[in-house]
Amino acid sequence: MSPLLYYALPALGSYVMLSFFLRRPRLLHTPWVPAFRPRLGAHRGGSGERLENTMEAMENSMAQRADFLELDCQLTRDGVVVVSHDKNLSRQTGVNRDVGSLNFEDLPLLKEELEVYFSPGHFARGADRHMMRLEDLFRRFPRTPMSVEVKERNEELIHKIACLVRHYDRNEITIWASEKSSIMKKCKAANPEMPTSFTLSRGFWVLLFYYLGLLPFISIPEKFFMCFLPTIINRWYFGALMKSQTSKQPSTWGPLVS
């Protein structure tokens, strides 16, 4: 046998085996049946049409047949879990205070209009300007799937969210979400019955394992993957970049010379 075959045959066999399991990953992993399959989600509760994370925005999203709500939570000084994307209230209310420095009853009203995050230059408006409690949202939409993102390593906040989810029997339809793996570990420890989404680092690792052909051989505890659509990235990032470059061009033009 040619010495080349001693290397070629094992390499070919490994390639065939990896290809076989890549096409049939269920041979190694038991399929998971999700409690819901979200198709239309409302970012920040529907921030493109109403003031973000307000009850009015959520109700409008439901009227538009959204079947999934995405939101963020913060903790007030008196221990109330409120729905708010920002820790600091400046952008949302114009008041330069952290949510955690105020009691729930003292939280200021939202601005009359807020810029839509993925559409710079476009603003959302609404009649409802009140920040709301997570508990009120659970009561209003008891069976609506939601993703609750935790941005800060606040164990009291994480514990209270976990308790609220258990109290309202939402373990299967409420997703833990966070960009940081260290925060996600605390979330999973607080309520392991809730499904989790990929963090940034876990997403990169899975992508790496996929291109290495090793994805079928690793365990993936996450149940959901959330990312920006390419169309949104193009409109938000590259659109803002082009606008910035255009603004640097001369405002007047000289005569055309043929």
Backbone as CSV, one residue per row, in Angstrom:
resi,resn,N_x,N_y,N_z,CA_x,CA_y,CA_z,C_x,C_y,C_z
1,MET,0.855,-1.208,0.000,0.000,0.000,0.000,0.883,1.248,0.000
2,SER,0.486,2.216,-0.816,1.267,3.435,-0.912,1.250,4.176,0.422
3,PRO,2.415,4.748,0.815,2.433,5.505,2.082,1.417,6.627,2.118
4,LEU,1.067,7.155,0.937,0.093,8.248,0.898,-1.264,7.804,1.403
5,LEU,-1.586,6.525,1.147,-2.893,6.022,1.574,-3.010,5.922,3.091
6,TYR,-1.872,5.747,3.768,-1.909,5.673,5.230,-2.448,6.973,5.837
7,TYR,-2.257,8.073,5.114,-2.749,9.374,5.580,-4.086,9.741,4.932
8,ALA,-4.238,9.348,3.667,-5.444,9.744,2.931,-6.672,9.009,3.431
9,LEU,-6.552,7.678,3.683,-7.719,6.909,4.100,-8.277,7.338,5.460
10,PRO,-7.426,7.529,6.501,-7.972,8.033,7.777,-8.600,9.415,7.651
11,ALA,-7.971,10.287,6.839,-8.523,11.626,6.647,-9.878,11.558,5.965
12,LEU,-9.975,10.686,4.939,-11.243,10.532,4.234,-12.308,9.938,5.153
13,GLY,-11.911,8.950,5.952,-12.859,8.352,6.883,-13.371,9.347,7.911
14,SER,-12.474,10.181,8.422,-12.875,11.208,9.386,-13.833,12.205,8.749
15,TYR,-13.550,12.584,7.508,-14.415,13.536,6.804,-15.810,12.948,6.605
16,VAL,-15.875,11.687,6.201,-17.168,11.038,5.985,-17.950,10.950,7.287
17,MET,-17.274,10.594,8.384,-17.948,10.461,9.670,-18.491,11.806,10.152
18,LEU,-17.665,12.839,10.042,-18.108,14.162,10.464,-19.271,14.636,9.613
19,SER,-19.198,14.404,8.315,-20.282,14.823,7.424,-21.571,14.087,7.766
20,PHE,-21.448,12.807,8.107,-22.626,11.999,8.447,-23.333,12.567,9.671
21,PHE,-22.558,12.881,10.728,-23.179,13.397,11.945,-23.615,14.853,11.803
22,LEU,-22.947,15.616,10.941,-23.394,16.982,10.696,-24.773,16.996,10.052
23,ARG,-25.036,16.044,9.204,-26.331,15.961,8.537,-27.383,15.285,9.408
24,ARG,-26.959,14.554,10.417,-27.895,13.838,11.293,-27.529,14.048,12.768
25,PRO,-27.578,15.287,13.244,-27.174,15.545,14.644,-28.091,14.897,15.667
26,ARG,-29.318,14.543,15.272,-30.246,13.947,16.231,-29.846,12.527,16.628
27,LEU,-28.870,11.951,15.927,-28.357,10.651,16.331,-27.584,10.745,17.641
28,LEU,-27.064,11.949,17.937,-26.281,12.153,19.156,-27.047,12.940,20.215
29,HIS,-28.053,13.707,19.795,-28.764,14.577,20.727,-30.266,14.361,20.615
30,THR,-30.928,14.337,21.738,-32.384,14.185,21.764,-33.036,15.501,21.356
31,PRO,-33.922,15.473,20.368,-34.588,16.714,19.947,-35.376,17.338,21.095
32,TRP,-35.342,18.667,21.149,-36.071,19.408,22.177,-37.284,20.063,21.543
33,VAL,-38.438,19.844,22.141,-39.677,20.432,21.632,-39.974,21.694,22.426
34,PRO,-39.872,22.869,21.799,-40.094,24.119,22.532,-41.557,24.313,22.888
35,ALA,-41.782,25.044,23.965,-43.157,25.339,24.381,-43.810,26.356,23.457
36,PHE,-43.017,27.099,22.699,-43.543,28.082,21.747,-42.505,28.298,20.654
37,ARG,-42.976,28.757,19.517,-42.112,29.051,18.378,-42.357,30.500,17.948
38,PRO,-41.577,31.438,18.455,-41.822,32.850,18.129,-41.521,33.169,16.672
39,ARG,-42.395,33.922,16.058,-42.203,34.361,14.683,-42.092,35.884,14.589
40,LEU,-42.987,36.574,15.294,-42.970,38.030,15.280,-42.713,38.527,16.688
41,GLY,-41.567,39.146,16.916,-41.201,39.632,18.237,-41.234,41.144,18.308
42,ALA,-41.488,41.659,19.486,-41.560,43.109,19.700,-40.369,43.539,20.539
43,HIS,-39.393,44.218,19.916,-38.195,44.669,20.612,-38.531,45.821,21.551
44,ARG,-38.099,45.688,22.808,-38.441,46.646,23.860,-39.959,46.837,23.943
45,GLY,-40.684,45.764,23.689,-42.131,45.801,23.782,-42.830,46.448,22.612
46,GLY,-42.085,46.844,21.589,-42.685,47.513,20.434,-42.281,48.962,20.358
47,SER,-40.957,49.216,20.471,-40.447,50.590,20.546,-40.518,51.332,19.227
48,GLY,-40.802,50.632,18.119,-40.860,51.316,16.835,-42.152,52.073,16.608
49,GLU,-43.176,51.788,17.409,-44.479,52.411,17.190,-45.005,53.176,18.392
50,ARG,-44.600,52.778,19.602,-45.027,53.469,20.820,-43.793,53.668,21.710
51,LEU,-43.942,54.408,22.790,-42.840,54.608,23.710,-42.399,53.266,24.283
52,GLU,-41.125,52.978,24.209,-40.585,51.667,24.541,-40.924,51.216,25.952
53,ASN,-41.210,49.921,26.063,-41.414,49.243,27.345,-42.576,49.801,28.174
54,THR,-43.530,50.422,27.518,-44.734,50.866,28.217,-45.851,49.851,27.972
55,MET,-46.863,49.890,28.808,-47.996,48.981,28.629,-48.695,49.263,27.306
56,GLU,-48.747,50.524,26.918,-49.370,50.877,25.636,-48.607,50.241,24.474
57,ALA,-47.284,50.230,24.551,-46.475,49.615,23.497,-46.731,48.112,23.430
58,MET,-46.796,47.465,24.587,-47.042,46.022,24.624,-48.410,45.682,24.045
59,GLU,-49.433,46.445,24.433,-50.779,46.175,23.937,-50.863,46.419,22.437
60,ASN,-50.167,47.438,21.948,-50.149,47.689,20.517,-49.461,46.549,19.773
61,SER,-48.388,46.013,20.352,-47.693,44.888,19.729,-48.595,43.665,19.648
62,MET,-49.356,43.421,20.693,-50.287,42.294,20.680,-51.381,42.514,19.628
63,ALA,-51.813,43.760,19.466,-52.816,44.065,18.448,-52.264,43.843,17.041
64,GLN,-50.944,43.995,16.898,-50.285,43.749,15.609,-49.907,42.276,15.438
65,ARG,-50.421,41.431,16.335,-50.249,39.977,16.285,-48.812,39.527,16.580
66,ALA,-48.113,40.296,17.384,-46.817,39.817,17.867,-47.052,38.664,18.836
67,ASP,-46.197,37.676,18.788,-46.364,36.539,19.683,-45.183,36.388,20.637
68,PHE,-44.395,37.474,20.775,-43.206,37.397,21.609,-42.791,38.811,21.993
69,LEU,-42.536,39.031,23.279,-42.132,40.351,23.770,-40.699,40.280,24.286
70,GLU,-39.871,41.227,23.859,-38.492,41.331,24.341,-38.391,42.564,25.223
71,LEU,-37.799,42.410,26.405,-37.731,43.535,27.333,-36.519,43.401,28.252
72,ASP,-36.225,44.491,28.952,-35.104,44.548,29.901,-35.644,44.973,31.254
73,CYS,-34.940,44.576,32.309,-35.415,44.880,33.662,-34.340,45.563,34.501
74,GLN,-34.800,46.426,35.387,-33.948,47.108,36.361,-34.638,47.015,37.721
75,LEU,-33.894,47.336,38.779,-34.427,47.256,40.142,-34.410,48.633,40.784
76,THR,-35.556,49.041,41.351,-35.639,50.334,42.016,-35.052,50.255,43.430
77,ARG,-34.944,51.397,44.072,-34.383,51.442,45.422,-35.224,50.664,46.414
78,ASP,-36.552,50.657,46.213,-37.422,49.932,47.135,-37.687,48.498,46.676
79,GLY,-36.847,47.990,45.755,-36.894,46.577,45.412,-37.960,46.163,44.424
80,VAL,-38.432,47.090,43.591,-39.440,46.770,42.582,-38.745,46.499,41.244
81,VAL,-39.101,45.392,40.603,-38.553,45.074,39.283,-39.358,45.833,38.238
82,VAL,-38.699,46.756,37.545,-39.375,47.561,36.532,-38.815,47.229,35.153
83,VAL,-39.635,47.479,34.144,-39.241,47.227,32.764,-38.583,48.486,32.222
84,SER,-37.275,48.426,32.043,-36.505,49.569,31.562,-35.234,49.078,30.898
85,HIS,-34.930,49.614,29.731,-33.716,49.203,29.040,-32.480,49.785,29.694
86,ASP,-32.536,51.044,30.086,-31.365,51.751,30.605,-31.315,51.727,32.123
87,LYS,-30.106,51.669,32.638,-29.898,51.806,34.081,-30.075,53.258,34.493
88,ASN,-29.551,54.160,33.662,-29.682,55.594,33.908,-30.866,56.138,33.125
89,LEU,-31.595,57.071,33.716,-32.855,57.539,33.147,-32.711,58.728,32.191
90,SER,-31.507,59.174,31.923,-31.316,60.389,31.124,-31.946,60.292,29.740
91,ARG,-31.637,59.247,29.011,-32.144,59.124,27.640,-33.663,58.999,27.613
92,GLN,-34.213,58.241,28.550,-35.641,57.966,28.514,-36.501,59.081,29.106
93,THR,-35.979,59.758,30.129,-36.798,60.733,30.852,-36.204,62.139,30.900
94,GLY,-34.913,62.254,30.620,-34.259,63.546,30.758,-33.775,63.817,32.168
95,VAL,-33.996,62.892,33.085,-33.559,63.023,34.475,-32.302,62.175,34.676
96,ASN,-31.227,62.817,35.095,-29.951,62.123,35.242,-29.872,61.413,36.596
97,ARG,-30.651,60.339,36.720,-30.663,59.515,37.922,-30.726,58.049,37.501
98,ASP,-30.117,57.184,38.311,-30.226,55.752,38.073,-31.560,55.241,38.604
99,VAL,-32.068,54.198,37.968,-33.317,53.593,38.429,-33.173,53.141,39.881
100,GLY,-32.013,52.586,40.221,-31.793,52.072,41.560,-31.694,53.125,42.640
101,SER,-31.662,54.399,42.259,-31.580,55.466,43.265,-32.945,56.039,43.615
102,LEU,-34.001,55.534,42.999,-35.348,56.066,43.214,-36.314,54.949,43.591
103,ASN,-37.315,55.292,44.386,-38.410,54.373,44.639,-39.320,54.315,43.415
104,PHE,-40.096,53.253,43.318,-40.941,53.090,42.134,-41.903,54.263,41.966
105,GLU,-42.501,54.714,43.046,-43.482,55.803,42.965,-42.846,57.125,42.541
106,ASP,-41.529,57.240,42.669,-40.846,58.490,42.339,-40.219,58.486,40.947
107,LEU,-40.386,57.418,40.192,-39.801,57.356,38.852,-40.442,58.416,37.960
108,PRO,-39.650,59.181,37.214,-40.210,60.234,36.351,-40.899,59.651,35.125
109,LEU,-41.704,60.482,34.481,-42.366,60.079,33.248,-41.354,59.998,32.109
110,LEU,-41.655,59.164,31.130,-40.825,59.109,29.932,-41.007,60.380,29.117
111,LYS,-40.055,60.651,28.260,-40.179,61.788,27.355,-41.378,61.594,26.430
112,GLU,-41.855,62.687,25.849,-43.003,62.602,24.954,-42.671,61.852,23.671
113,GLU,-41.387,61.821,23.292,-40.960,61.054,22.132,-39.563,60.506,22.375
114,LEU,-39.312,59.312,21.853,-38.021,58.657,21.997,-37.553,58.174,20.634
115,GLU,-36.263,58.371,20.368,-35.711,57.936,19.090,-35.714,56.408,19.009
116,VAL,-36.120,55.898,17.868,-36.151,54.450,17.654,-34.720,53.959,17.487
117,TYR,-34.359,52.959,18.274,-32.961,52.514,18.352,-32.397,52.095,17.002
118,PHE,-33.147,51.338,16.221,-32.646,50.826,14.957,-32.956,51.743,13.778
119,SER,-33.564,52.863,14.025,-33.896,53.800,12.952,-33.541,55.215,13.390
120,PRO,-32.249,55.566,13.361,-31.836,56.911,13.783,-32.579,57.988,12.994
121,GLY,-33.053,58.989,13.717,-33.803,60.067,13.078,-35.306,59.857,13.105
122,HIS,-35.753,58.662,13.499,-37.169,58.376,13.611,-37.548,58.281,15.097
123,PHE,-38.729,58.824,15.429,-39.133,58.899,16.825,-40.484,58.237,17.040
124,ALA,-40.601,57.584,18.197,-41.863,56.957,18.596,-42.539,57.830,19.648
125,ARG,-43.848,57.855,19.605,-44.625,58.656,20.548,-45.754,57.808,21.117
126,GLY,-46.317,58.268,22.228,-47.417,57.531,22.829,-48.049,58.305,23.964
127,ALA,-49.270,57.925,24.293,-49.977,58.591,25.385,-49.513,58.087,26.745
128,ASP,-49.061,56.853,26.781,-48.613,56.247,28.043,-47.127,56.540,28.237
129,ARG,-46.793,57.248,29.310,-45.396,57.620,29.574,-44.906,57.048,30.899
130,HIS,-45.635,56.099,31.448,-45.291,55.540,32.751,-44.428,54.282,32.608
131,MET,-43.390,54.181,33.432,-42.637,52.943,33.539,-43.476,51.949,34.332
132,MET,-43.392,50.667,33.972,-44.263,49.689,34.615,-43.467,48.591,35.310
133,ARG,-44.126,47.933,36.207,-43.543,46.809,36.929,-43.615,45.548,36.062
134,LEU,-42.633,44.695,36.215,-42.651,43.423,35.506,-43.860,42.591,35.934
135,GLU,-44.213,42.678,37.200,-45.359,41.927,37.708,-46.644,42.328,37.005
136,ASP,-46.816,43.631,36.737,-48.013,44.091,36.034,-48.067,43.529,34.618
137,LEU,-46.912,43.409,33.989,-46.854,42.856,32.636,-47.217,41.377,32.635
138,PHE,-46.732,40.647,33.623,-47.075,39.224,33.734,-48.577,39.039,33.956
139,ARG,-49.180,39.927,34.735,-50.619,39.828,34.978,-51.420,40.161,33.721
140,ARG,-50.957,41.139,32.981,-51.699,41.572,31.779,-51.608,40.545,30.653
141,PHE,-50.447,39.921,30.488,-50.251,38.937,29.413,-49.721,37.634,30.025
142,PRO,-50.580,36.885,30.690,-50.120,35.718,31.461,-49.530,34.601,30.624
143,ARG,-49.943,34.445,29.360,-49.455,33.338,28.545,-48.676,33.807,27.315
144,THR,-48.271,35.043,27.303,-47.476,35.559,26.195,-45.998,35.289,26.448
145,PRO,-45.286,34.642,25.525,-43.849,34.403,25.703,-43.077,35.720,25.771
146,MET,-42.070,35.747,26.628,-41.255,36.945,26.802,-39.800,36.575,26.990
147,SER,-38.935,37.478,26.578,-37.509,37.367,26.848,-37.136,38.483,27.805
148,VAL,-36.584,38.110,28.953,-36.208,39.085,29.979,-34.684,39.184,30.013
149,GLU,-34.165,40.319,29.601,-32.714,40.496,29.563,-32.220,41.185,30.835
150,VAL,-31.141,40.660,31.379,-30.505,41.223,32.573,-29.133,41.750,32.144
151,LYS,-28.902,43.029,32.346,-27.655,43.651,31.900,-26.636,43.814,33.022
152,GLU,-27.111,43.875,34.261,-26.230,44.112,35.387,-26.103,42.856,36.244
153,ARG,-24.949,42.679,36.875,-24.737,41.546,37.770,-25.341,41.860,39.133
154,ASN,-26.658,41.951,39.141,-27.411,42.298,40.344,-28.154,41.056,40.816
155,GLU,-27.643,40.412,41.848,-28.220,39.141,42.297,-29.634,39.319,42.863
156,GLU,-29.901,40.445,43.492,-31.250,40.687,44.008,-32.243,40.799,42.855
157,LEU,-31.868,41.506,41.804,-32.726,41.632,40.631,-32.988,40.265,40.008
158,ILE,-31.928,39.489,39.820,-32.062,38.163,39.211,-32.970,37.269,40.053
159,HIS,-32.777,37.308,41.363,-33.586,36.473,42.266,-35.057,36.875,42.194
160,LYS,-35.347,38.160,42.146,-36.739,38.605,42.131,-37.411,38.268,40.806
161,ILE,-36.675,38.374,39.694,-37.248,37.973,38.407,-37.582,36.485,38.429
162,ALA,-36.644,35.680,38.942,-36.866,34.232,39.011,-38.092,33.900,39.855
163,CYS,-38.267,34.593,40.969,-39.417,34.346,41.840,-40.727,34.756,41.173
164,LEU,-40.721,35.883,40.455,-41.930,36.320,39.761,-42.329,35.328,38.669
165,VAL,-41.345,34.818,37.953,-41.627,33.848,36.896,-42.247,32.585,37.493
166,ARG,-41.712,32.129,38.612,-42.276,30.946,39.274,-43.693,31.230,39.784
167,HIS,-43.859,32.406,40.390,-45.153,32.738,40.983,-46.262,32.761,39.941
168,TYR,-45.966,33.265,38.758,-46.977,33.358,37.698,-46.917,32.179,36.724
169,ASP,-46.212,31.130,37.130,-46.172,29.881,36.357,-45.770,30.128,34.910
170,ARG,-44.620,30.790,34.734,-44.155,31.149,33.396,-42.784,30.531,33.081
171,ASN,-42.418,29.466,33.744,-41.078,28.913,33.567,-40.759,28.549,32.119
172,GLU,-41.724,27.971,31.420,-41.462,27.484,30.064,-41.572,28.568,28.999
173,ILE,-42.196,29.696,29.306,-42.419,30.711,28.279,-41.695,32.027,28.581
174,THR,-40.792,32.007,29.534,-39.991,33.198,29.836,-38.518,32.838,29.688
175,ILE,-37.819,33.585,28.864,-36.434,33.265,28.503,-35.472,34.159,29.282
176,TRP,-34.433,33.533,29.835,-33.321,34.308,30.374,-32.485,34.823,29.199
177,ALA,-32.134,36.099,29.224,-31.286,36.666,28.179,-30.246,37.585,28.812
178,SER,-29.027,37.505,28.301,-27.953,38.394,28.742,-26.812,38.284,27.748
179,GLU,-26.067,39.365,27.595,-24.909,39.330,26.708,-23.703,38.689,27.374
180,LYS,-23.679,38.673,28.703,-22.512,38.212,29.438,-22.748,36.832,30.037
181,SER,-21.773,35.941,29.844,-21.893,34.575,30.361,-21.888,34.540,31.884
182,SER,-21.142,35.454,32.521,-21.094,35.474,33.981,-22.463,35.789,34.583
183,ILE,-23.224,36.671,33.930,-24.570,36.989,34.399,-25.522,35.840,34.115
184,MET,-25.343,35.206,32.955,-26.223,34.093,32.599,-26.089,32.934,33.575
185,LYS,-24.891,32.697,34.083,-24.694,31.625,35.063,-25.518,31.880,36.314
186,LYS,-25.571,33.129,36.754,-26.358,33.472,37.932,-27.857,33.344,37.648
187,CYS,-28.251,33.688,36.440,-29.657,33.558,36.063,-30.086,32.096,36.066
188,LYS,-29.273,31.247,35.485,-29.595,29.816,35.422,-29.631,29.206,36.816
189,ALA,-28.765,29.676,37.698,-28.772,29.164,39.071,-30.028,29.600,39.819
190,ALA,-30.518,30.811,39.520,-31.698,31.334,40.210,-32.973,30.607,39.786
191,ASN,-33.072,30.256,38.503,-34.229,29.509,38.014,-33.801,28.678,36.808
192,PRO,-33.327,27.456,37.047,-32.846,26.608,35.946,-33.955,26.077,35.057
193,GLU,-35.213,26.230,35.461,-36.321,25.739,34.645,-36.625,26.657,33.467
194,MET,-36.161,27.884,33.514,-36.385,28.816,32.413,-35.400,28.533,31.285
195,PRO,-35.854,28.555,30.030,-34.925,28.390,28.906,-33.990,29.590,28.804
196,THR,-32.833,29.377,28.200,-31.830,30.434,28.078,-31.532,30.711,26.617
197,SER,-31.037,31.906,26.353,-30.577,32.274,25.016,-29.058,32.337,25.021
198,PHE,-28.475,32.388,23.856,-27.029,32.429,23.732,-26.480,33.775,24.187
199,THR,-25.380,33.740,24.923,-24.618,34.948,25.191,-23.683,35.204,24.009
200,LEU,-22.999,36.329,24.008,-22.097,36.645,22.901,-20.975,35.622,22.781
201,SER,-20.337,35.306,23.895,-19.204,34.377,23.848,-19.656,32.980,23.447
202,ARG,-20.798,32.536,23.949,-21.296,31.209,23.592,-21.671,31.147,22.113
203,GLY,-22.178,32.225,21.585,-22.510,32.263,20.171,-21.280,32.122,19.294
204,PHE,-20.183,32.792,19.666,-18.942,32.682,18.908,-18.365,31.270,18.988
205,TRP,-18.452,30.639,20.177,-17.939,29.284,20.326,-18.699,28.291,19.460
206,VAL,-20.018,28.418,19.437,-20.824,27.515,18.617,-20.494,27.700,17.135
207,LEU,-20.306,28.944,16.725,-19.936,29.206,15.332,-18.586,28.580,15.003
208,LEU,-17.648,28.671,15.931,-16.333,28.070,15.723,-16.427,26.555,15.622
209,PHE,-17.186,25.947,16.522,-17.350,24.488,16.485,-18.027,24.033,15.192
210,TYR,-18.930,24.865,14.679,-19.603,24.508,13.431,-18.602,24.427,12.279
211,TYR,-17.753,25.437,12.163,-16.797,25.457,11.056,-15.683,24.428,11.241
212,LEU,-15.463,24.004,12.475,-14.494,22.941,12.715,-15.100,21.547,12.530
213,GLY,-16.408,21.497,12.333,-17.075,20.222,12.163,-17.329,19.481,13.456
214,LEU,-17.234,20.171,14.578,-17.371,19.520,15.881,-18.709,19.792,16.559
215,LEU,-19.582,20.549,15.911,-20.833,20.967,16.546,-21.709,19.790,16.987
216,PRO,-21.814,18.699,16.192,-22.672,17.595,16.655,-22.174,16.900,17.911
217,PHE,-20.928,17.135,18.294,-20.344,16.393,19.402,-20.319,17.181,20.711
218,ILE,-20.891,18.393,20.710,-20.916,19.190,21.937,-22.355,19.366,22.403
219,SER,-22.511,19.586,23.689,-23.828,19.809,24.271,-24.188,21.299,24.190
220,ILE,-25.421,21.577,23.810,-25.877,22.960,23.685,-27.082,23.144,24.609
221,PRO,-26.886,23.676,25.808,-28.011,23.841,26.745,-28.937,25.005,26.370
222,GLU,-28.432,25.963,25.581,-29.269,27.104,25.202,-30.415,26.649,24.294
223,LYS,-31.546,27.326,24.431,-32.728,26.973,23.649,-33.057,28.003,22.576
224,PHE,-32.538,29.217,22.707,-32.891,30.271,21.761,-31.642,31.055,21.354
225,PHE,-31.652,31.525,20.117,-30.559,32.341,19.589,-31.159,33.630,19.055
226,MET,-30.711,34.754,19.589,-31.222,36.058,19.175,-30.073,36.890,18.623
227,CYS,-30.293,37.473,17.451,-29.245,38.298,16.846,-29.905,39.364,15.976
228,PHE,-29.105,40.360,15.601,-29.589,41.410,14.727,-29.688,40.874,13.300
229,LEU,-30.768,41.207,12.617,-30.883,40.844,11.211,-29.917,41.691,10.378
230,PRO,-29.360,41.140,9.291,-28.448,41.926,8.441,-29.076,43.212,7.931
231,THR,-30.384,43.177,7.641,-31.041,44.389,7.151,-31.036,45.488,8.205
232,ILE,-31.180,45.089,9.477,-31.164,46.070,10.559,-29.764,46.640,10.736
233,ILE,-28.742,45.767,10.664,-27.359,46.231,10.793,-27.026,47.207,9.675
234,ASN,-27.438,46.876,8.459,-27.148,47.759,7.320,-27.812,49.117,7.489
235,ARG,-29.061,49.115,7.953,-29.787,50.372,8.103,-29.285,51.180,9.288
236,TRP,-28.947,50.487,10.374,-28.578,51.179,11.606,-27.117,51.622,11.605
237,TYR,-26.204,50.686,11.342,-24.780,51.010,11.459,-24.244,51.664,10.189
238,PHE,-24.394,50.966,9.070,-23.832,51.494,7.839,-24.595,52.714,7.357
239,GLY,-25.905,52.752,7.644,-26.680,53.937,7.285,-26.216,55.164,8.043
240,ALA,-25.945,54.994,9.345,-25.438,56.110,10.147,-24.037,56.512,9.706
241,LEU,-23.222,55.531,9.292,-21.872,55.820,8.835,-21.897,56.632,7.541
242,MET,-22.765,56.240,6.612,-22.881,56.968,5.354,-23.399,58.381,5.592
243,LYS,-24.338,58.509,6.531,-24.876,59.836,6.850,-23.792,60.727,7.416
244,SER,-22.917,60.142,8.263,-21.826,60.908,8.851,-20.836,61.359,7.787
245,GLN,-20.529,60.478,6.851,-19.588,60.832,5.796,-20.171,61.879,4.865
246,THR,-21.470,61.769,4.608,-22.120,62.739,3.729,-22.122,64.130,4.344
247,SER,-22.295,64.171,5.671,-22.337,65.469,6.343,-20.996,66.182,6.302
248,LYS,-19.924,65.446,6.034,-18.594,66.048,5.975,-18.284,66.624,4.596
249,GLN,-19.132,66.354,3.598,-18.909,66.869,2.260,-19.215,68.365,2.218
250,PRO,-18.625,69.127,1.259,-18.919,70.553,1.131,-20.397,70.791,0.887
251,SER,-20.920,71.844,1.481,-22.341,72.134,1.335,-22.639,72.845,0.024
252,THR,-21.631,73.386,-0.669,-21.848,74.044,-1.948,-20.999,73.347,-3.000
253,TRP,-21.432,73.471,-4.245,-20.748,72.806,-5.331,-20.336,73.853,-6.358
254,GLY,-19.141,73.655,-6.943,-18.676,74.576,-7.991,-19.313,74.237,-9.318
255,PRO,-19.120,75.052,-10.302,-19.702,74.812,-11.632,-19.079,73.569,-12.275
256,LEU,-19.903,72.840,-13.005,-19.419,71.695,-13.734,-18.647,72.139,-14.955
257,VAL,-17.486,71.564,-15.179,-16.659,71.909,-16.308,-16.608,70.734,-17.262
258,SER,-17.022,70.915,-18.459,-17.020,69.831,-19.437,-15.671,69.761,-20.138
